[in-house]
Amino acid sequence: MIAIVDYGRGNLGSVEKAFARVGIPALVTQDASVVDDAEAVVLPGDGAFHYVMANLERLGLMKAMRRALEGRRPFLGICLGYQLLFSTSEEFGHGLGLDIIPGAVRRFPPGRKVPHMGWNQVWHGGALRLFEGVPDGALFYFVHSYFPAIDPSSSPALRHAWCDYGVRFPAAIEMGRIYATQFHPEKSQGDGIRLLENFAAVVKDAR
């Protein structure tokens, strides 16, 4: 069973339905023991960076989240759930994230409409397991005003897929059993479903 972490905001219903569509049980939960017992953990994204970090603490989920990110079980972060993996964020002032990936979440520079909302190409070069069977340059659905900025040399084990929206940024990452996407696979039609099928395959392989 996959635990979908409910921190009070997020596209929980659509994520749960998407996993049901690919044939893997998923449960929306605020129970830390359920997160600890799950085969895999998904952190969906919606809301503000600092608000979500505070809510994870308030709901008693922070320790369970850190255990989920130890690398023993598959983990998938989506949108804000991806950004929370970074060290810091500029959103509404400087704030600390989960610090799994060295780097910062920054606001898009002037010149493009913000939020970045709609379909954009993602380039993976065949290097990421999540994108098996997904064409390089496939379109995925984004909704975000901030983007993650990383130094690839600081994390040799980190692999990326890229998107360009006035600035080139990592649209998805893989690091061991930790996977994350800035876009919403559950809203990205066929290629998004294929990506979730690939994550489900990772979960089954980890049993």
Buried (B, 14 or more C-beta within 10 A) or exposed (E): BBBBBBBBBBBBEEBBEBBEEBEBEBBBBBBBEBBBEBBBBBBBBBBBBBBBBBBBEEBEBBEBBEBBBEEEBBBBBBBBBBBBBBBBBBBEEEBEBBBBBBBBBBEBEEEEEBEBEEEBBBBBEEEBBBBEEBEEEBBBBBBBEBBBBBEEEEBEEBBBBBBEBBEEBBBBBBBEBBBBBBBBBBBBBEBBBBBBBBBBBBBEEEE
